[in-house]
Amino acid sequence: MPDLSDDNTMGCGVLVGMSGGVDSSVAAMLLKEQGHRVVGVTLKLWNDPLANGDRICCSTEAVHRAKRVAHQLLIPHLTVDATEMFGARVVQYFVDEYAGGRTPNPCSKCNARVRFAFMLEIARKLGLDKVATGHYARLVGEPAGLARGLDRTKDQSYVLAEVAPELLSQVVFPLGELTKVEVRALAAQAGLEGSGAAESQEICFIPADDYQRFLRDRLGDRPGAIIDQAGGPLGRHAGTYNFTIGQRKGLRIAGKTATYVVGLNAGRQEVVVGGAADLAIGGLCIRDVVLHRHDSGGRTSVQVRSAGGAVPGRMVGGETIVLEEPATGVAPGQTAVVYEGDSVIAAGTIVSTKGWSAPVTSEA
């Protein structure tokens, strides 16, 4: 079990975000065991009876489970309505980005635009010093900065990297030094409800994980052409929002070789397709950059998907990233996070990409 006794949070009041899942439940339990004054809070982010079930983090059942776990731990619990803020800052952003031919990461934007700032506001009103969540991430160094969790298979630093460092300086991640297996074991040992529950993996506001239907209900049909890179027509589609860079399924066009989405032009409602080689990119331009620390000159890498691996790369200037190996399936709208080792250097939203060209090497 991690010990925060050397941290300046020892004995302080901590507001713990509780989703009803095993991770946030164990985070609350550990903080209480370490002597903190713990209050649980569940943010009600979305109100849609279709977006429900055990695998949805803010479903009605998840909210009720969070309250029951808090009572089991003998800590106060609040449920706070954040639906208006979430709808404006996350859901509408999600819809607008897809309408513009981009592929957003709503979890990253929720953390950056809603969750942490709102929780800190609630904590201040309650006279609490810190907030905590069940994310698998760490704050390391002096001053402390965001870093990967010890369990690399569950690391969530990517979806936290757009949160401003001044907010993260007031956050505690009790699970950062633990593995998922250890967390489940602690929950089972303590008899916490939901210790064996399935993880929430769907976008919390998308019923049945059907984002295409969700977008179609809001954007309607926007038919257009599927074309090759020379502009030749190959087929038709019902809206560019149904596609993302790197997509292969759902194109419904015949061909002798595998065909992928390599570009989207929402203004002309065009989906551009090509071969696998056309997906390789070697550079990114990002905006809304969040700088966590300056790199120390060591090897840096870039991660562009929450579930994907990082590739060697470096920042050149404030908003340009150059990759040393090709990456595929990279779309404008996604979050790019730069790491030095396990430490987060910077993050931003991808605006554009540049195709891969092998670096020139000199012969001996």
N, C-alpha and C positions, 0 to 999 in steps of 0.2 A: 504494500500500500504506500503511495507517495506521501511524503511528509513535507508540509509547507511551513514548518516551524522556523525556517531561516528566511521566509518571505515576510515582507512587511504587512501581509494580510492576516497574520496570526491573531486570532481573537477578534477580528473585526466583523462588521456586519456585511453579509454577502447576499445579493439577490441572485438566485439561480433560475435561469430559464429552463423550464420543465416542459418537455413535449409529450410526455407519457411513455417515451421509449426508455430502454434500459440504460443508455448512456447518460442522459440527463438525470435519471433517478440515482445512479451510482455517484455522479458528481455531487449531487446534493447530500447524499449519505456520507461521503468522504469528508466534505467540508464540515458537516455537523460533528462527526467523530473527532475532527481536529480542533474542535473548540470554537468554531465560528458561530456567530448568530445568523442563522440561515432563514431566509424567506424564499418560498418558491413562487414563480410567476409563470403563467402560460399566456402567451399572446394569441388572441383569436384573430387570425389574419384573413380568413376567407369564410364566407357564409354561403355555401352551396350544398344542398342535401345530396347531390350526385357525387360531390368530391368528398367521399367518406370512406371509412374502412380502416383496418388496423395498419395498413402500409402508408397511410396519409398522415403526415406529422401534425396537422392541426385539425383533424377530423373531430367530430363530436365525441366519439369514443376515446380518442387520444387525450382530449381535454379532461374528460371524466377520469381516465386512468391517472393522469398527472395529479389531479386533486386527491385521488385515493392514496397514491404513493406518498404524497406530502403528509397526509393524515397518518399514514403508517409510520412515517419518520418523525411524527410529532412536531412538524414545523408548519408555520402559517403558509397559506397559499392564496394567491390572487389570480383571477382570470381577467385580463384587460383587453378591451376591444381595440384592435388596431386595423380594422377592416378598411376604413376610409383611407388611411395613410398607405396601407399596403396596396390597395386598388389603384391609387393614383401614382405611386412611385415604383411599383413593381409590375403589377398586372398590365396596366396601360402601356408601360415601357415595353413589356414583352410583346404585346400586340403591335405596337408601332414599329418595333424593330423588325419583326417578321414581315410586316406590310412593306417595309423598305428594303426587303431582300437580304436582311442580316439575320444572324443566329445568336440570340442573346443567351446569357447565363443568369436566369432569374434568382438562383440561390445566392450567387455572389452579390447581386444588386440588392437583394433583401438584407443581407448582412451589412452592406455598406450604407444603405439608404434608410433602413427601418430598424432592424432588430437591436443593434447594439446601442445606438444613440437613444432610442426610446426606452430601453431597459435602464440605461444610466440615468435618464430623466426620472423614471419611477423610483430608482434606488435613492436618488437625492431627496425626493419627496418623503421617502420612508426613513431617512436618516441613516442609510446604509452606505458603506464605503466603496464596495466593489460589486461587480457583477461576474457571474460565472456561467459557463455553458458546458455541455458534454461533448464538445468538439475534440477531435484527436489532433491537437496542435500544441506547441510550446511557445513560451516567451523566454528567450535566453539572452545572455550577455548583459553588458552594462553600458548604456541603459538597455533594458530588456527589449528585444525585438522579436517579431514573429518568426517561427521556425517550424519545420515539419514535426509531426508527432513521431514518437518512437516506433509505433506500428505503421510501417510504410504502406501496408495494404489498406489501412483505414485513414491515412493521413488526410486532413481536411484543411491544411494551410492554404491550399489553392482557393477555396471558396471564401476564405477570410482575408485574402491579400488586398482586397480593395477597401477594407475598413481602415480608416485613418489611424495612424500610430498613436495619436493623442487619445483616441478612444480605447485602443487596445491596452494602453498603459494602465487602464482602470479595470482590466479584465483578468480573471483567473481561469485556467484550463486544467482542472484536476486530473483529467485523463491523459494528459500529454505524454506521461512516462509509462503508460500502461498499454497492453495489447487488448484487442477485443475479447480474446479468450479469457484473459484475467478479469476483465470487467464483467463478463457474463457469470464467471465463477463467483465473484464478489456478490453479485445480485442474487444468485441462487442460494449462496450461503446465508444471506440476510433474509431470504424469503420475500424479496421484493416482487410485487405484482409485475408481470410483463417481462420477467427475466429471460424467458425463452421466446418472446414475441419476435416476429419477423421485422426486419429493418424497414423503415420508410425510405423508399427509393423513387417514388413518383414525385413529380412536381405537385406541390400541395394543392394548387388551385385547378389542376387539370383532371377532370373525371376520367377514370379508367385509363389514365395515361394517354388519352387520345387528343394530342395537341392540335392535330389537323382539324378535327371536328370543332374544338374550342375556338380556333381561329376562324373557321368558316362561318360559325354562328355570328361572329363579330365583324368579319370583313366581307362576307358573301363570296360568290364566285367571281374571280377575276381572270378569265380565260386568256390564254396567250399561246405563243409558239415555243416548241422545243427545237433548238437549232444547233448545228455544229459550229465549230469555231470560225468557219468561213461564212457563216450566216445562212447556210442552207437549211431549209425546213425539214424536220424529221418527225414531228408529231405535235400534239396539242396537250395542254394542261389546264387545270381549273384555277390556278393561282400560284405565284412563285412562293407564297408562304408555305406551300406543301413540301418544299425542297430545302436542302442545305448542301453546302459544298462537300463533295466526297460521297454523296448519296448514290447508290446504285439501284436499289429496288424502287419500284413504282414508276419508272420512266415509261414503260409500255412502248418501247421502240425496238425494232428488230435490228440485229447487227451480228457480224461474225465474231467480233471481239467484245470484251467487257466495256461498258460505257458508264461514265460517271458524270455527275453534275460538277462542272468546273467553274461556273460563273452564273450569277443571277443579276438581271437588270429589271428591277421592279417598275421603273418608269415606263419601260416598253413591254413589260410583262413577258420577258424572255428568259427561258432557262437554257443555258449554254452547256453542252455536253462535250466530252472528249475522252481520251484514254487515261490509263492509270498514270502515265508519265506526266500528263498535264496537271496533275494534282500537286506535284512537288513544289514546295516554296522554300525560299532561302532568306526572306526578309519580311519584316512586319513594320507597320507604322501604327502606333498606339496613341490614344488620347486619354484625358482625365487621369494622368499618371499619379499614382500614390507611391511616394518614395519612403521606404522603411529604413534604409541605411545605405551608406556608400560602400561599394564593394572594396575589398582590400587588395585587389589585383590578382586574386586567385581565379580558378576555373569557375565559370558561371554557366548555367543552363536555363532553358526556357521551357515552360509547360503551358500548353494551350487548351487542355481539356482536363476536367476534374478527375477523370478515370484514366488518363493517358500518361505515358512516361514523358520525362523531360529530354530535350535534345541539347547538345552543346551550342551555346550562343552567347552573344554579348550585346549590351546596350551601347549605341553610338550616338552621342548627343542625348537629349532628353526624351525623345519620342520615337527613336528608330532602333530596331533590334535586328541584328545580323546573325543568321544561323550558320553553324559550321557543318551541319549535316542537314539533308533535306527533311522536311516534315510534310505530311499529307493530311487532307481533310481539315485544313485550317480556314475558317470563315470569318469575315468581318462581323463584328458583334460579340465574338467570343472574348473571354478574358485571357490575357497573356501575363504570366508571372515569371519573373526572373529570380533565380536562386544562385547563391554562392554556397556550395555544400548544401546543408539543410536550412540555411537562413534565407529568408525572403529579402530580396533587395528592392524590388519595385513591382508594380502591377499596373495594368491599364487595359482599356478596351481596344480591341483591334479595329482599326479603320480600314486598312488596306493591306494587301500582301504583294510580294514580288516573287516571281518565279525563280526556281533554283537554277543556278549555273555553277558547275563544279569549280572550286578554287584553282587558280593557276599555280602550278608548282614548278620550280626551276630544277633542271637536271644537274646532277653533280658533275 
